[in-house]
Amino acid sequence: MKKLMALLLVLTAVFTLVGCQEEEKGEYTPGMYYASTEGNQSTFGVMFVNDNGMIEHIFIDSVYLKKSDDGTVQWTSYGNPVSGYATTKMALDGGWGYHMFWSNYIATTDAPTEAGYKAWLTANSKLEWFQQVQLIIDQVIELQDLPSKTGEEYDAPTGATITVSSYYTVIAELLDQAK
């Protein structure tokens, strides 16, 4: 009986201490924020800060020109005129349709498929664009701030091999708005 009473006393103390823990408070003003970079291939982001001032969710996307000879949009991309359909990278099958490494994959097979592409990415330890952007988002949410910088560049999370400057530029603007 003494053991049972001791166990109940310990459990009561644990639940009392857990119940007394104060919710973590952040430094941001609750709300929804929007920011974007300029240009025809702009990056944009939306951030939600909860009632405790903590960053709860960030969404990042980039305008993308899906190339097509009969496309309705034309602009200069990396110094070359292109035409196609304006969309966003996330609008292409939740990001999977962007096919960042497609040319690398099709060089390895005679019959490319979506399933084969996803398997090839895994086998070659490659992350699609949206997966790399998610690493950046997760990093900022965990830190509740931007990462440190090495020189002029932010320290991107391990696994992010894309050029990250526009994503951190948008996130920095979102954080400035929320302060």
Secondary structure, DSSP 4 states (H G I P E B T S, - for coil): -HHHHHHHHHHHHHHHHHHHPPPP--SS-SEEEEEE--STT-EEEEEEE-TTS-EEEEEEEEEEEEE-TT-SEEEEETTEEEEEEEEETTTTGGGGGG-TTHHHHHTT-SS--HHHHHHHHHHTT---HHHHHHHHHHHHHHHTSPPPEETTEE-PPTT--S--HHHHHHHHHHHHHH-
